[in-house]
């Protein structure tokens, strides 16, 4: 878990310095997913979607996180965004 905490901390620092780099949001979202914090992951992925709304990978990650919450309407919405 210590390595995950470091990754999360590093991602937060990169977002503060360069908020336009969506890879940091993916790292942060993945860390939340590993901890079963899917609502937090969705919040982070939605931030990435605002930065790069045409990036299909963002909607894939959103759909995946929503599927863990069994929110299939949101899964369908995000899959259709791709």
RACORNOR-V131553 format. One record per run of one state. SS is the DSSP state (H for helix, E for strand, C for the rest). FROM is the first residue (numbers start at 0). LEN is the number of residues. Records with the same first field share a line. If there is no record, write none. Layout:
# RACORNOR-V131553
SS: FROM-LEN  FROM-LEN
This chain:
# RACORNOR-V131553
C: 0-1  17-4  34-3  51-4  68-3  81-1
H: 1-16  21-13  37-14  55-13  71-10
